[in-house]
């Protein structure tokens, strides 16, 4: 059983919990301890899981990720008015080979997904996104993957998997369960033109850093339909992460990345949340802990909606365009928008009804000006391929 390979939460963390007030997360999380073993999973909402595997790092890590130090920063945060239950399963340490670590991570994640528990993965390197993506096999037919990253992480053909090439493996590996890939926050000078062209050819979505920072709410429709969200901490500017050497001076601020994490938690389909490439310093640990806090808060306040013309909570708008007639829906409850995409299999049902693509009010306004939204066009083209 894969859970047998999990290492319990460190004694130093447990000792720290003894001094925490009852309102702190550390006093409310059910933990995997050496004395009591694994916590009961039944009914849990979130499962924290550390993964200390870094052998496939593009730039070799000088030391292991100090997961216990990160936990201390998370545990001392105060719990919100949440209803969900949180368990901490401890850590997966390096196996004899990287493939061994991948296998254990995949198996543990798959069991959590089967139990409808959302894994929150804290990993040393982002190549761990590949095994957790494979954990969805047999659980979810097609996956929407969103990466918050300054790079697309494509590699050349036949290149070994690493933290900077794992997306190529996801795209080519069989069975291919990837329905859509979206990148939030890419920086053009870090990506070859061939990678940008590949994103276009595959009808994937990509949003530049400047585009998102001007209006952080643009990330909400992208994250609304995401099953798996993978955050590369190097998408955050170096000054926010404690002046880390491997980070860029440009990137998201702490407030912006926490906002993105909150939108991820509010997603209708969110099943797994991962943060990778974390630096070993106090400021980095504090920010990652707050990102996890905002993700859980967002999930607690999420509203699951299914637009329908017969539902009085939704208003239907029909916009005639030159070549197409676009059908939009707006929720009176949340103010969120969707647009129908014909010829695209529905992400919610097995029927032949048009899929509903999350969008923004600006997409509707653009359509009224006869400007077809780019995300709609890509999704529409994907239905013919």
C-alpha positions in Angstrom: 0.0 0.0 0.0 1.4 3.4 -1.0 0.4 5.0 2.2 2.9 2.8 4.0 5.7 4.9 2.5 4.4 8.2 4.0 6.7 9.7 6.7 4.9 11.2 9.7 4.9 14.8 10.6 8.1 15.8 12.4 8.2 15.9 16.2 9.4 19.5 16.2 6.1 20.5 14.4 4.0 18.5 16.8 5.8 20.2 19.8 5.1 23.6 18.2 1.4 22.7 17.9 1.2 22.2 21.7 1.8 26.0 22.1 -0.8 27.1 19.5 -4.2 28.5 20.4 -7.3 26.3 19.5 -8.2 28.7 16.7 -4.9 28.0 14.8 -4.8 25.5 11.9 -2.2 23.4 13.7 -4.7 22.7 16.5 -7.4 21.7 14.0 -5.6 19.6 11.5 -5.6 15.8 11.9 -2.0 14.7 11.6 -0.1 11.6 10.6 2.1 11.0 13.7 4.6 8.3 14.6 2.6 7.5 17.7 -1.0 7.4 16.3 -0.3 6.6 12.6 -2.4 8.0 9.7 -5.5 10.0 10.5 -9.0 8.9 9.4 -9.6 10.0 5.8 -13.3 9.5 5.7 -15.1 12.8 5.3 -11.9 14.9 4.9 -11.9 17.9 2.6 -8.2 18.5 2.1 -5.1 16.3 2.5 -1.7 18.0 2.9 1.2 16.1 1.4 4.8 17.0 1.2 7.1 15.5 -1.5 10.8 15.8 -1.0 11.9 14.7 -4.5 14.2 17.0 -6.4 16.5 14.7 -8.5 14.8 15.9 -11.7 15.3 19.5 -11.0 16.5 21.5 -14.0 18.9 23.3 -11.7 20.1 21.0 -8.9 18.8 21.8 -5.4 21.7 22.3 -2.9 19.5 21.0 0.0 16.2 19.3 0.6 13.0 21.3 1.1 12.5 22.0 4.8 8.9 20.8 4.9 8.7 21.0 8.7 9.6 24.6 8.7 6.9 25.3 6.1 4.4 23.4 8.2 5.1 25.5 11.2 4.3 28.7 9.3 1.1 27.1 8.0 0.0 25.7 11.3 0.3 29.0 13.1 -2.2 30.7 10.8 -5.7 31.1 12.2 -8.5 29.0 10.7 -11.3 30.8 8.9 -15.0 30.1 9.4 -14.7 26.9 7.4 -16.6 23.7 7.4 -14.1 21.4 5.8 -11.8 18.9 7.5 -8.0 19.0 6.9 -5.7 16.1 7.3 -1.9 16.1 7.1 -0.5 12.9 5.7 3.1 13.7 6.2 5.8 13.4 3.5 7.0 11.3 0.7 10.8 11.0 0.8 13.0 10.1 -2.1 12.7 6.5 -3.3 15.5 4.4 -4.7 14.8 6.0 -8.1 12.8 9.1 -9.2 10.3 6.7 -10.8 9.7 5.0 -7.4 8.8 8.4 -5.9 6.5 9.2 -8.8 4.8 5.8 -8.4 4.1 6.4 -4.6 2.9 9.9 -5.3 0.6 8.8 -8.1 -0.9 6.0 -6.0 -1.5 8.1 -2.9 -3.0 10.9 -5.0 -5.2 8.5 -6.9 -6.7 7.1 -3.6 -7.4 10.6 -2.3 -9.1 11.5 -5.6 -11.2 8.4 -5.4 -12.3 9.5 -1.9 -13.2 13.0 -3.2 -10.4 14.5 -1.0 -8.5 17.4 -2.5 -4.7 16.8 -2.2 -2.6 19.9 -1.5 0.8 19.0 -2.7 3.9 20.8 -1.4 6.8 19.7 -3.7 10.4 20.5 -4.2 10.2 20.6 -8.0 7.4 21.0 -10.5 8.0 17.8 -12.5 5.9 16.3 -9.8 2.9 17.6 -11.7 3.4 14.7 -14.1 2.7 11.8 -11.6 -0.2 13.7 -10.0 -1.7 14.3 -13.5 -1.4 10.5 -14.2 -3.2 9.9 -10.9 -6.4 11.1 -12.6 -6.4 8.0 -14.9 -9.7 6.3 -14.4 -11.0 9.0 -12.0 -11.6 11.9 -14.4 -12.0 11.3 -18.2 -10.4 14.5 -19.4 -8.3 16.9 -17.4 -8.1 20.7 -17.5 -4.6 21.6 -16.2 -3.7 25.2 -15.2 -0.1 26.1 -14.6 0.9 29.4 -12.9 4.4 29.7 -14.2 6.7 32.1 -16.0 7.6 29.3 -18.4 5.6 26.8 -20.4 8.0 24.0 -19.4 8.0 22.3 -22.9 11.2 20.4 -23.8 12.6 19.0 -27.0 11.5 15.6 -28.2 12.9 12.6 -26.3 14.4 14.8 -23.6 14.4 13.4 -20.1 11.6 14.7 -17.9 12.7 17.5 -15.6 11.1 20.5 -13.8 11.4 22.5 -17.0 10.2 19.8 -19.5 7.4 18.0 -17.8 4.6 19.5 -19.9 6.0 17.8 -23.0 5.7 14.4 -21.2 2.1 15.2 -20.2 1.1 16.1 -23.8 2.7 13.0 -25.4 2.2 10.4 -22.7 -0.5 7.7 -23.3 -3.3 7.6 -22.4 -3.7 11.3 -23.3 -6.3 12.6 -20.9 -5.4 16.3 -21.3 -8.4 18.2 -22.5 -6.9 21.7 -22.1 -3.8 23.3 -20.7 -3.7 27.0 -19.6 -0.7 29.0 -18.5 -1.1 32.0 -16.2 1.7 34.5 -15.9 4.2 33.5 -18.6 7.1 35.9 -19.3 7.9 36.0 -23.0 11.7 36.3 -22.6 11.8 33.0 -20.8 10.0 31.1 -23.6 11.3 30.2 -27.1 9.1 31.4 -30.0 8.6 27.7 -30.9 7.0 27.1 -27.5 4.7 30.1 -27.9 3.8 28.8 -31.4 3.1 25.3 -30.0 0.6 26.8 -27.5 -1.2 28.4 -30.4 -1.2 25.2 -32.6 -2.7 23.1 -29.8 -5.3 25.8 -29.0 -4.0 26.1 -25.4 -4.5 29.3 -23.4 -1.7 31.6 -22.3 -1.8 34.8 -20.3 1.2 37.1 -20.0 2.3 38.3 -16.6 1.4 41.9 -17.4 -2.0 41.0 -18.7 -2.9 39.3 -15.4 -1.4 41.8 -13.1 -3.4 44.6 -14.7 -6.6 42.7 -13.8 -6.1 39.6 -11.6 -9.8 38.7 -12.1 -8.9 37.5 -15.7 -7.5 34.4 -14.1 -10.9 33.4 -12.5 -12.6 32.0 -15.6 -9.5 30.0 -16.5 -9.3 28.5 -13.0 -13.1 27.9 -12.7 -13.0 24.8 -14.9 -9.5 23.6 -13.7 -9.2 20.1 -12.3 -5.5 20.4 -11.5 -3.7 23.6 -10.6 0.1 23.6 -10.5 1.9 26.7 -9.2 5.7 27.2 -9.8 6.8 29.5 -6.9 9.3 31.0 -9.3 6.3 32.8 -10.9 6.5 35.1 -7.9 9.0 38.0 -7.9 12.3 37.4 -6.1 11.8 40.1 -3.5 8.5 38.5 -2.4 10.3 35.1 -1.9 13.2 36.4 0.2 15.6 37.5 -2.5 16.0 33.9 -3.8 18.9 33.5 -6.3 16.9 31.3 -8.7 14.0 33.7 -8.9 13.4 36.6 -11.3 12.9 40.3 -10.3 9.7 40.2 -12.3 6.7 38.1 -11.2 3.5 38.1 -9.2 3.4 39.9 -5.9 2.4 38.1 -2.7 -1.1 39.6 -2.9 -1.6 38.6 -6.5 -0.5 35.0 -6.1 -2.7 34.6 -3.0 -5.6 36.0 -5.1 -4.9 33.4 -7.8 -4.8 30.7 -5.1 -8.2 31.8 -3.8 -9.7 31.7 -7.3 -8.3 28.2 -7.7 -10.1 27.1 -4.6 -13.3 28.6 -5.8 -13.2 26.5 -9.0 -16.1 24.3 -9.8 -13.9 21.3 -10.8 -10.9 21.7 -8.6 -9.5 18.3 -7.5 -5.8 19.0 -6.8 -3.7 21.9 -5.9 0.1 21.9 -5.9 2.9 24.4 -5.1 6.4 23.6 -6.2 10.0 25.1 -6.5 9.8 26.6 -3.0 12.9 28.3 -1.5 14.2 27.4 2.0 13.8 30.7 3.8 11.3 32.1 6.3 9.7 34.6 3.9 9.1 31.9 1.2 7.5 29.6 3.8 5.3 32.3 5.1 4.0 33.2 1.6 3.4 29.5 0.6 1.5 29.0 3.8 -0.7 32.0 3.1 -1.3 30.7 -0.5 -2.5 27.4 0.9 -4.7 29.3 3.4 -6.3 31.4 0.6 -6.9 28.2 -1.5 -8.8 26.6 1.4 -10.7 29.8 2.0 -11.7 30.0 -1.6 -12.9 26.5 -1.7 -15.1 27.1 1.4 -16.8 30.0 -0.3 -17.2 28.4 -3.8 -20.6 28.2 -5.4 -21.2 25.4 -7.8 -23.4 26.6 -10.7 -24.8 25.1 -13.9 -26.2 27.7 -16.2 -29.5 27.0 -17.8 -32.0 29.1 -19.8 -34.8 27.7 -17.6 -33.2 28.6 -14.3 -34.4 32.0 -13.1 -31.0 32.6 -11.5 -29.4 33.0 -14.9 -29.9 35.5 -17.7 -29.4 34.3 -21.2 -27.9 36.7 -23.8 -27.8 35.9 -27.6 -25.3 37.9 -29.6 -25.4 37.6 -33.4 -22.0 37.8 -34.9 -20.9 37.7 -38.5 -20.2 34.0 -38.6 -21.6 32.7 -35.4 -24.4 33.3 -32.9 -22.9 33.4 -29.4 -25.0 32.4 -26.4 -23.9 33.9 -23.0 -25.2 33.2 -19.5 -24.9 35.5 -16.5 -25.5 34.3 -12.9 -27.6 36.6 -10.8 -26.1 35.0 -7.7 -22.3 35.4 -8.3 -22.2 37.7 -11.4 -20.1 35.1 -13.3 -20.4 34.6 -17.0 -20.3 31.5 -19.4 -20.5 31.2 -23.1 -21.8 28.1 -25.1 -19.3 26.4 -27.4 -20.9 24.2 -30.1 -19.1 21.1 -31.5 -17.3 20.7 -28.2 -18.1 17.8 -25.9 -19.6 19.0 -22.7 -17.3 19.0 -19.7 -20.2 18.3 -17.4 -22.4 15.8 -19.1 -22.1 13.0 -21.6 -24.9 14.6 -23.8 -24.4 16.4 -27.1 -25.5 19.7 -25.6 -23.0 22.6 -26.1 -20.2 22.9 -23.6 -20.2 25.9 -21.3 -17.0 27.8 -21.3 -16.3 30.2 -18.3 -15.7 33.7 -19.5 -15.7 37.3 -18.4 -18.2 40.1 -18.9 -15.7 41.8 -21.2 -15.9 38.7 -23.5 -19.6 39.4 -23.8 -19.0 43.1 -24.4 -16.4 42.3 -27.1 -18.8 40.0 -28.8 -21.4 42.8 -28.9 -18.8 44.8 -30.8 -18.4 41.8 -33.2 -15.0 40.7 -31.7 -15.0 37.0 -31.1 -13.4 36.1 -27.7 -10.1 34.4 -28.2 -10.8 31.7 -25.6 -14.1 30.9 -27.4 -12.4 30.7 -30.7 -9.7 28.3 -29.5 -12.3 26.1 -27.8 -14.5 26.1 -30.9 -11.5 25.1 -33.1 -10.6 22.3 -30.7 -14.0 20.8 -31.3 -13.1 20.1 -34.9 -9.7 18.5 -34.1 
